[in-house]
Amino acid sequence: MRHQVDEFTTVPAFVAAGQGVAVVPQSGVSDPPPGVRLTALPLIRRTRVAFRNGAGPHPAIAALTRALRESVPEGLGRGPGSGTG
């Protein structure tokens, strides 16, 4: 590893400057700089919602969790730990 960059929008600039290759989430790069090619990978990102024990029933947390689950396309994200299957 040559560089560690925490800002997804900066990563393609390093790639364009010849500083390596990178794996970035689709949401992290919408318009790559000239000379950078994005290639889709057959990966599924697992995301979790973190909250304090006992806080799950709070209306804001319940609403966020429900909205996130409803935004997932059918057939994705329904495995162990998803809370739905």
N, CA, C and O of each residue as an XYZ file, in Angstrom:
340
protein
N       0.847     -1.167      0.000
C       0.000      0.000      0.000
C       0.897      1.236      0.000
O       1.788      1.379      0.837
N       0.646      2.104     -0.936
C       1.456      3.310     -1.049
C       0.804      4.504     -0.347
O       1.481      5.298      0.306
N      -0.514      4.619     -0.489
C      -1.233      5.749      0.100
C      -2.487      5.242      0.798
O      -3.037      4.204      0.432
N      -2.925      5.973      1.792
C      -4.212      5.711      2.417
C      -4.981      7.024      2.391
O      -4.562      8.014      2.992
N      -6.109      7.020      1.689
C      -6.927      8.220      1.534
C      -8.312      7.910      2.067
O      -8.916      6.905      1.693
N      -8.812      8.767      2.934
C     -10.116      8.532      3.548
C     -11.275      9.199      2.808
O     -12.435      8.922      3.113
N     -10.992     10.049      1.867
C     -12.048     10.758      1.145
C     -12.201     10.140     -0.243
O     -11.286     10.199     -1.063
N     -13.370      9.546     -0.496
C     -13.581      8.833     -1.751
C     -13.391      9.705     -2.979
O     -12.939      9.212     -4.012
N     -13.721     10.976     -2.896
C     -13.578     11.840     -4.064
C     -12.121     12.142     -4.386
O     -11.816     12.551     -5.506
N     -11.223     11.951     -3.440
C      -9.796     12.188     -3.665
C      -9.113     10.977     -4.296
O      -8.119     11.126     -5.008
N      -9.629      9.802     -4.045
C      -9.000      8.565     -4.520
C      -8.799      8.566     -6.037
O      -7.696      8.252     -6.484
N      -9.805      8.901     -6.855
C      -9.570      8.890     -8.310
C      -8.481      9.860     -8.755
O      -7.821      9.615     -9.765
N      -8.282     10.948     -8.028
C      -7.203     11.886     -8.372
C      -5.845     11.212     -8.194
O      -4.943     11.415     -9.007
N      -5.695     10.425     -7.154
C      -4.441      9.678     -6.962
C      -4.256      8.660     -8.083
O      -3.149      8.487     -8.593
N      -5.335      7.993     -8.461
C      -5.259      7.019     -9.557
C      -4.873      7.731    -10.850
O      -4.006      7.257    -11.584
N      -5.513      8.867    -11.132
C      -5.203      9.624    -12.351
C      -3.751     10.083    -12.375
O      -3.157     10.212    -13.445
N      -3.178     10.330    -11.198
C      -1.781     10.776    -11.110
C      -0.802      9.609    -11.182
O       0.404      9.798    -11.022
N      -1.317      8.402    -11.422
C      -0.439      7.242    -11.555
C       0.011      6.652    -10.236
O       1.027      5.959    -10.183
N      -0.719      6.911     -9.182
C      -0.334      6.437     -7.853
C      -0.990      5.123     -7.456
O      -1.065      4.813     -6.267
N      -1.465      4.346     -8.420
C      -1.991      3.025     -8.123
C      -3.410      2.824     -8.599
O      -3.932      3.572     -9.426
N      -4.014      1.790     -8.048
C      -5.408      1.452     -8.333
C      -6.163      1.510     -7.017
O      -5.548      1.552     -5.952
N      -7.489      1.512     -7.078
C      -8.277      1.622     -5.854
C      -9.605      0.903     -6.001
O     -10.118      0.729     -7.106
N     -10.139      0.499     -4.894
C     -11.496     -0.036     -4.822
C     -12.307      1.010     -4.078
O     -12.006      1.330     -2.928
N     -13.334      1.543     -4.728
C     -14.174      2.579     -4.134
C     -15.639      2.186     -4.301
O     -15.988      1.496     -5.259
N     -16.491      2.615     -3.386
C     -17.914      2.317     -3.548
C     -18.496      3.121     -4.711
O     -18.013      4.207     -5.031
N     -19.520      2.583     -5.326
C     -20.158      3.257     -6.457
C     -20.596      4.667     -6.083
O     -20.516      5.585     -6.899
N     -21.053      4.835     -4.865
C     -21.512      6.157     -4.428
C     -20.357      7.135     -4.233
O     -20.588      8.338     -4.109
N     -19.117      6.642     -4.204
C     -17.969      7.501     -3.957
C     -17.426      8.212     -5.171
O     -16.711      9.205     -5.037
N     -17.754      7.720     -6.367
C     -17.210      8.313     -7.590
C     -18.312      8.379     -8.636
O     -18.747      7.352     -9.158
N     -18.758      9.583     -8.937
C     -19.803      9.713     -9.950
C     -19.236     10.131    -11.300
O     -19.765      9.746    -12.343
N     -18.175     10.908    -11.285
C     -17.574     11.402    -12.521
C     -16.050     11.339    -12.391
O     -15.430     12.287    -11.908
N     -15.445     10.228    -12.820
C     -13.991     10.092    -12.646
C     -13.221     11.085    -13.507
O     -13.714     11.525    -14.545
N     -12.009     11.439    -13.075
C     -11.194     12.362    -13.866
C     -10.726     11.700    -15.163
O     -10.757     10.475    -15.278
N     -10.292     12.505    -16.141
C      -9.774     11.940    -17.394
C      -8.667     10.933    -17.119
O      -7.802     11.155    -16.271
N      -8.707      9.829    -17.844
C      -7.687      8.804    -17.706
C      -7.994      7.748    -16.666
O      -7.221      6.805    -16.498
N      -9.110      7.888    -15.965
C      -9.489      6.901    -14.949
C     -10.699      6.135    -15.451
O     -11.704      6.721    -15.854
N     -10.586      4.828    -15.420
C     -11.680      3.963    -15.869
C     -12.268      3.255    -14.663
O     -11.537      2.678    -13.858
N     -13.592      3.298    -14.536
C     -14.281      2.587    -13.464
C     -14.787      1.256    -14.003
O     -15.399      1.204    -15.070
N     -14.531      0.192    -13.270
C     -14.975     -1.140    -13.645
C     -15.801     -1.710    -12.503
O     -15.323     -1.788    -11.371
N     -17.026     -2.106    -12.785
C     -17.897     -2.676    -11.760
C     -17.368     -4.039    -11.324
O     -16.926     -4.836    -12.152
N     -17.415     -4.294    -10.042
C     -17.006     -5.578     -9.486
C     -18.236     -6.293     -8.918
O     -19.158     -5.644     -8.425
N     -18.251     -7.608     -8.985
C     -19.399     -8.350     -8.462
C     -19.326     -8.498     -6.937
O     -19.268     -9.612     -6.416
N     -19.330     -7.374     -6.238
C     -19.233     -7.387     -4.784
C     -20.498     -6.820     -4.169
O     -21.167     -5.974     -4.762
N     -20.817     -7.288     -2.991
C     -21.935     -6.739     -2.230
C     -21.366     -6.161     -0.955
O     -20.637     -6.838     -0.230
N     -21.691     -4.928     -0.683
C     -21.211     -4.268      0.529
C     -22.197     -4.517      1.661
O     -23.405     -4.343      1.500
N     -21.679     -4.915      2.778
C     -22.510     -5.148      3.954
C     -22.428     -3.918      4.852
O     -21.341     -3.469      5.215
N     -23.571     -3.394      5.198
C     -23.641     -2.189      6.013
C     -24.471     -2.472      7.250
O     -25.468     -3.190      7.183
N     -24.070     -1.921      8.357
C     -24.787     -2.112      9.624
C     -25.175     -0.758     10.193
O     -24.530      0.255      9.920
N     -26.236     -0.756     10.985
C     -26.647      0.430     11.727
C     -26.237      0.190     13.172
O     -26.595     -0.833     13.755
N     -25.498      1.113     13.750
C     -25.036      0.968     15.132
C     -25.809      1.923     16.034
O     -25.980      3.101     15.719
N     -26.271      1.390     17.158
C     -26.949      2.203     18.165
C     -26.780      1.535     19.519
O     -26.449      0.351     19.589
N     -27.005      2.277     20.594
C     -26.835      1.748     21.939
C     -27.856      0.657     22.233
O     -28.965      0.669     21.697
N     -27.470     -0.289     23.090
C     -28.391     -1.335     23.526
C     -29.668     -0.713     24.057
O     -29.630      0.240     24.836
N     -30.792     -1.253     23.633
C     -32.078     -0.783     24.101
C     -32.638      0.400     23.342
O     -33.797      0.761     23.550
N     -31.846      1.027     22.455
C     -32.304      2.217     21.738
C     -33.011      1.888     20.426
O     -33.554      2.787     19.783
N     -33.017      0.637     20.023
C     -33.635      0.232     18.753
C     -35.082      0.667     18.580
O     -35.468      1.053     17.477
N     -35.900      0.618     19.633
C     -37.296      1.025     19.479
C     -37.507      2.540     19.339
O     -38.613      2.971     19.012
N     -36.479      3.348     19.579
C     -36.642      4.802     19.464
C     -37.175      5.125     18.067
O     -36.674      4.575     17.086
N     -38.177      6.003     17.949
C     -38.789      6.285     16.648
C     -37.800      6.694     15.554
O     -37.952      6.262     14.411
N     -36.816      7.494     15.862
C     -35.854      7.929     14.839
C     -35.003      6.766     14.356
O     -34.759      6.632     13.156
N     -34.549      5.923     15.279
C     -33.721      4.774     14.902
C     -34.544      3.759     14.123
O     -34.088      3.226     13.111
N     -35.768      3.492     14.600
C     -36.642      2.550     13.901
C     -36.959      3.047     12.490
O     -36.980      2.254     11.548
N     -37.206      4.355     12.335
C     -37.519      4.917     11.019
C     -36.328      4.828     10.074
O     -36.485      4.480      8.904
N     -35.132      5.141     10.580
C     -33.931      5.054      9.747
C     -33.691      3.617      9.308
O     -33.451      3.358      8.129
N     -33.755      2.691     10.244
C     -33.523      1.279      9.928
C     -34.535      0.785      8.892
O     -34.168      0.098      7.939
N     -35.803      1.134      9.082
C     -36.854      0.721      8.141
C     -36.605      1.325      6.758
O     -36.726      0.625      5.753
N     -36.261      2.605      6.693
C     -36.007      3.263      5.403
C     -34.830      2.624      4.678
O     -34.878      2.425      3.464
N     -33.779      2.303      5.417
C     -32.621      1.654      4.788
C     -32.985      0.287      4.244
O     -32.609     -0.056      3.123
N     -33.709     -0.493      5.023
C     -34.118     -1.833      4.551
C     -35.006     -1.743      3.321
O     -34.877     -2.548      2.399
N     -35.911     -0.763      3.302
C     -36.820     -0.615      2.165
C     -36.105     -0.122      0.912
O     -36.612     -0.303     -0.195
N     -34.939      0.495      1.066
C     -34.206      1.009     -0.088
C     -33.367     -0.056     -0.778
O     -32.856      0.179     -1.873
N     -33.214     -1.226     -0.155
C     -32.400     -2.300     -0.721
C     -33.214     -3.038     -1.776
O     -34.342     -3.448     -1.501
N     -32.664     -3.219     -2.989
C     -33.388     -3.961     -4.023
C     -33.745     -5.368     -3.546
O     -33.007     -5.970     -2.767
N     -34.854     -5.875     -4.006
C     -35.324     -7.211     -3.635
C     -34.239     -8.253     -3.892
O     -33.632     -8.279     -4.963
N     -34.005     -9.100     -2.913
C     -33.022    -10.176     -3.050
C     -31.637     -9.828     -2.545
O     -30.786    -10.711     -2.440
N     -31.387     -8.572     -2.231
C     -30.086     -8.179     -1.710
C     -30.207     -7.822     -0.231
O     -31.249     -7.341      0.214
N     -29.157     -8.054      0.514
C     -29.103     -7.602      1.897
C     -30.073     -8.267      2.839
O     -30.445     -7.688      3.860
N     -30.485     -9.465      2.517
C     -31.457    -10.137      3.369
C     -30.863    -11.366      4.054
O     -31.589    -12.290      4.420
N     -29.562    -11.372      4.224
C     -28.885    -12.517      4.824
C     -28.786    -12.416      6.323
O     -29.457    -11.587      6.937
N     -27.936    -13.270      6.936
C     -27.756    -13.253      8.380
C     -27.342    -11.868      8.867
O     -26.504    -11.212      8.249
N     -27.923    -11.434      9.960
C     -27.572    -10.164     10.538
C     -28.345     -8.994      9.973
O     -28.209     -7.870     10.457
N     -29.167     -9.242      8.942
C     -29.920     -8.142      8.365
C     -31.174     -7.833      9.167
O     -31.793     -6.782      8.997
N     -31.541     -8.765     10.044
C     -32.731     -8.557     10.851
C     -33.998     -8.955     10.126
O     -35.089     -8.847     10.685
N     -33.875     -9.415      8.884
C     -35.072     -9.798      8.134
C     -34.989    -11.226      7.622
O     -35.880    -11.663      6.894
N     -33.970    -11.947      7.973
C     -33.931    -13.307      7.454
C     -32.672    -13.917      7.797
O     -32.432    -15.074      7.451
